[in-house]
């Protein structure tokens, strides 16, 4: 039996948590401050587009706080009651984030439709100024999460929220320019509905993935058939069955499987095989692996 060789170095470590924590704190502060500004000016100048954007930003502040709590809980040690620790809290956080955004979408759309009967007069200049501040703040905040979002659905949720906010703010700037030069106040309501649709589209995949992981579905980018083929490629393995793969957190996956050996091996040989297979699976983003080894004779008994 030979160990599987890898020609290149792979990084298996977690995201830099100190950097991510700092990103959360900065993002929460910047977005909370801007949300307050946007709400005030939205109400003062009757702009539903600003209020819609502010509501979205407020949901982002809540999302960032929930995500930070989820991230903190994943770092807590396992207990006798919670044997895996609190890792799954990050999945719950991402699900709450997605649900929050869907609720926001329907509230914005409802308000916009109700206002179409008598569109209030709005100030294009104020909308442009406030929305431009939003473009800067949300772009900076999203950039803070750019690195971490590649490895963690929870951080990706925060990144997507902030990126969408930046794009939405660009849309609000455009609406302000149109209102300023045409005086057509309905543009503010149309942009509000567009914001709602954009939020819904960008949130849908996050909501679907979060629900799947909550129900212990196979994580995104992991193919069970491919994993079984990878294990079966080993000369000591005859076949694999009872394969189960699920998410322990938004960036940590687990797996159990029964492996039928090609022949009888000593305990030392099985130990080497187990280490080799776990290393292969780690390269497939599966960090916690439990394998049960059997022979054809075991199955016949």
N, C-alpha and C positions, 0 to 999 in steps of 0.2 A: 504494500500500500504506500503510495507516495503522496506527499503533501502538495496541495494545489499552489502553484506559483503565480505571483502577480508581478508583472513587469513594471508597474507604475505605482506611485504612492497615492493613497486615497486618504482624505481627511474624514475621520469618523466622529470627531468631537462635536459638542453642542455649540450653538451660537454663543458668542461672547455676551454673557448675561449682564455684565456691568455696563457695557455699551448700550444694550437694549433697554435696560432700566433707565439710563440717562435719557435715551430717546423718548421713552414714555413720559417721563416727568416734564421734559421740555415741550413735547407735543401737547400734553394736557394743559400746561400753563398758557402757551400761545393760543390754542384753540378756545380755551375758556374766556380769555381776554377778548378775542375777536368776536366770539359769539355774543358777548354782552354788547359790544359796539354795534353789531349788525342788528340785533333785536331792537335796540334803542332807536336807531335810525330808520329801521323798517316800520316801526309803529309811528314815529314822528312824521314820516313822509309817505305813509300809506302804501309802502311797497311790499306786496306779497312775495315777490321774487327774493327780496332781502330777508323777509321773515322765513320763507321756505329754506333759503340757504342757511340762515341762522339755526333753524330747527335741525337741519341736517348736521350742521357743525356741533350743535348741542348733543345730538345722538353720537357723534364722533367722540366728544369729550367723555360721555358715558361709556362708550365702547372702549376707549383707551383705558379708562379706570377699571372696567371689568376685565379687560385683557391683562392689565398689569396685575390685578388680584389673581387671575388664573395662572399667570406666569410665576408669581410668588408661591402659590400653592403647589405647583409642580416640583418646587425645590424642597418641599417639606419631606422629612424622612417617613418611611413606611411605619405603620403601627400594627399591632395585633389585629385591629379591626379593619384597617385599610392596608392590606398587605402589599399593594402596589404603590402605596403613598397616595398623594392627591393629584397625580399626573393628569387624570381625566378632567380635572377642573378646567384645563385650558380648552378642551373640546366643548365643554358646557359654556364657557365664556364666548367662544366663536359662534355658537348656536344662538345665544342671547343677543349678540351683536347683530346677527342677520335678521332675527325676528324684530328687533328694535327698528331697523331700517325699513322693513316691510310696512310696519305700522306707520312710520313717518310718511312713507310714500302715499298711502291712502288718505291721510289727513291733509296733506298738501293738495292733492288732486281734488278732494271734496271742497276745500276752501276756495280754490281757484274757480271751480265750476259755479259755486254760489255767488262769486263776485262778478261774474260775467254780465249779470242783469244790470248792474250799476258800477262800472269800473271806477275806482277812486282816482283822483289826479295825483300823479307821482312826479318826483323831481329826478330827471335823468342825470343831472350833474352829481347829485348825492349818491345815486346808485353806482355810477362809474367810479367815484372816489372810494367808497366803502368796498366795492367788489374787487378793485385793484389791490387793496390791502389784503383781502382774502386770498387772491392768487399768490401773493408773496408768502404769506404765512403758511398756507396749505402745501405749497411746493417745498418749502424749507422743512416742514414737519414730515412730509412723505419721504423726502430724501434721507432723513434720519433712520427710517425703517427699511431702506432699499436693500441693504445687505442681508438683514435677518429674515426678510420675507421669503427668501428662496428656500429656507429650510423649515419653516413653521407656518402652518395654516392660520394660527392665531395672530401672528405678527403680520402675515400676508393680509389678513382681514383689516388690520389697522392701516397698513400701507395703502390698500385699495380704497378705503374710506377717504383717506387724506388726498390721494391722487384724484379721485372723482370730485372731491370738494374743490380742488384747484381748477379742474376743467369746468365744473359748474360755475365757479366764480368768473371764469373767462366768458361763459355764456351770459352771465348777469351783466358784465361790463358791456357786452355787445347790445344787450337789451336797453341798457342805460343810454348808450349812444343813439340808438334808434328812437327812443322816447324823446331824447333831447332835441333831435332834429325833425321829428315828424309830429310829436305831440300825441301820438296814438297810445293811450294808456293801456289798451288791451294787451299790448306786447308784454307787459309785466306779468299778466296772468298766463299768457301762452308759454312764456319762459318758465313759469312755476310748474306747469304741467310737464314740460320737457325735462325739467330737473327731476320730477317724480319718476318719469319713465327711465331716465338714465340711472337713477339710484336702484330701481327695481331690476334692471338688466344686469348691473354689476353685482348686485347682491344675490341673485338667484343661484349661481353656482356655489357661492359660499354657504348659502342656506342648505342646499342639497347635500354638499359634502359634509357639513356639520351634522346633519340628521343621520347620514349614513354612518359616520364615525361613532355617534352616540349609540347607534344600534349594533355596534361592533362589526360593521361592514368592512370589506377589504379596502385599505387606504388607497387613495389616488396614486397612480403611477406604479402600482404593484400588481403584477399579473401572476395569479396562483399557478397557472399552467407552466409559465416560464420558470417559476421557483422550483416546481417539482422536476422539471427537465434539468435544471441546474444541479439539483441534488442527485438525480439519476445518472448524470454524466460520470459520477465517481465510480471507479472500477469496483469498489466494495459494495455498492448499492444495487440491489436487484429491482426494487420498486418502492414507491412512496404512496402512502394513502392516509386518510384522516387528517388532511392538512387544514389547519385553521390559522388565519392571519388577521389581526385586528390592531387597532391603534390604542396604545396606552396613554398617549398624549398627542398634541398636535405635531410633535416632531419625533416621537419615539414609537416604534412598532414592535409587536410581539408575534410569536408563531409557535405552534405545536404541530408535530407530525409523527407518524409511525413509519419507520424505515425497515424494510425487509432486506436483510443482508444476503449477499451472493453466496456466502458460505459461513461456517463457524469461525469466529475470530476471538483472540484472547482479549481480556479486559484492557490490556495496554494498547492493543491495536484499535479497539473500539474508542478508547480515550483520544487517540491521535485522530481517528476519523471524525469524532465529534468536534474536536477543535478546528479541524480543517473546514468542515461544513459550516460551522458557526462563522468562521472568517469569511467564507464565500457569501453567506447570507447578510453579513454586516455590510458588504459592498452593495447589497441590494436594498439597503436602508431598513434592515430588520435587526434590531439590537438585542431583543430578549428572545432566546430560542430554547425550547424544550423538545428534545428528541427521544423517542422510545425505539430501541433497536430490537428486532425480532429476526428469527430465521423461519424458513418454510415449515420446519418441524414444530415450532412454537404455534404456528397458525393451525396446524392440523390437530393439535391437542385439545 
